[in-house]
Structure formats: structure tokens, C-alpha cells
Amino acid sequence: MSPWGFVRACYEACIAYELWTRGLNVETQVALPLVYEAVRIDAGYRIDMMVAGVLIVEIKAVSEITPIHKAQLLSYLRLSGLRVGLLLNFNVVRLRDGLTRMVN
């Protein structure tokens, strides 16, 4: 939960709406299958948000971004074939302090 008391899903919905009103294509909770030996396996992976088909956004409301959060985003980048991702942590006083950019 963030300092404002909202859970992650609230931030996801608001960001998606803001990006959509600015004309960007935004998909939320995008299923990301695992491909193993040419077989698609639904391993339960879900990307919080994909923007314009080129950017993955993972939204958090945690006390700190840990290596597991970064590993999750890096895994999503590798599985999807996309190059750029953002981790947004809303449990900070200044949003820029909760922003982590990652490149595959």
C-alpha cells in the first residue's frame, strides 16, 4: 500500500486511463505465455501494462524495490521480446524516487 493508501490496482487503472486519453494504446494485465520446446505454456505470468506495444510497465506499491522486482521485469522483457521496461513504485514521497528503467 502506498502513502496515499491505494493499492497497486488503483494506480494501474489511473495510469492506463491517463495514457489512453493521451492517445496511446494501453493494454493491462497482458497474459505472457512461456514457450518451451515450441509449446506455449500458460505459467500465469501477467504484464501489468504494455504501452504502444513497446514498453512494459510494472506497478508496485511496496516499501522498496528489491532484486526480485527487477528480476520479474527483466524476465517479462526477455519472454516478450521487448527491450524497455519501467518499474513504478508508488510507495514513495516523490514519484521520481520510485522510478526504475530497465533495458533488455
N, C-alpha and C positions, 0 to 999 in steps of 0.2 A: 504494500500500500504506500502511496506517495504522501508527501507532507500535506497535500490538499485533501487526502482521504479517499481518493478514487482508486479503483483497481485498474489493472492494465487494459482490460477490455474497453473501458470508457475512453481512454486515451486513443486506442486503436480506432474506434468509431469516429472520434472527433477529427483525428488527423486524416483519415480516409475521406471524410466529408470535405475538409478544407482543401485537400489536394484535388478532389473531384470538381469542386466549384471553380478551381483554377484551370480546369480543362485537361487535367492529367488522367490517364487511365489507371485506376487503382483496383487491385484485387486483394481481398482479405481472406485469411485462413486458407491459403492455397495448398492443396494436397501435393506432397512431394514424394513420389514413389522411389524406392530403392531398386536399381536394376542390377541383378546378379545373374551372371551367365545367361544373358539375354532374356531373363524373366523379370517382369515388373512385380515387385513385392510391395504391398501397402504396409509399411512399417510404422504408420501412424505419424509420420513427420508432417508438420504443417508450418508453412511460412506465414508469419503474422500479416505481412503486407508486401505485395510486389507492385512497384510503381513503374509504369510505362514499359513493362516487360524487361527492364534492365537493372533495376535496383531492388534489393531485398532490404526490408526494414523490420527489425526485431525490436519489439517494445517490451520494456521492463519497468517495474516499479519496486526495485529492490534496494537494500541499504548500500550495496556496492556491486559493480560489475566484476565478476570473478572469471578465472580462466575457463570455466565450463560454459559460461555465456558466450565467450569469444569462440570457443571450440564449436558450439552449436551453430553459430553464424557461419563460420568457416566451412563446416560440413554442408550446410544448406547451399553455400556458394558452389562448392565442388559438385554436389549432386545435381544442382540446377544448370550448371554450366555458365552461370552469371559471374561477373567479375567484381562488382561493387556491392557492399552492404553497409548498413548503418545499425548500430545498437543505440537505442534511445532509452535512457533510464530517467524516469520522471520522479524518482525519489531523491532529488537534489534541489538546492535552493535556486541555482541558476541552471537553466536547461543546457547551456553550452558545456557545463561541467559533467553532464550525463551523456554526452555525445561521443561515440566511438565509431570511426570509419575504418572499414576493413576492405582489403583488396585481395582477391584470389590470384 
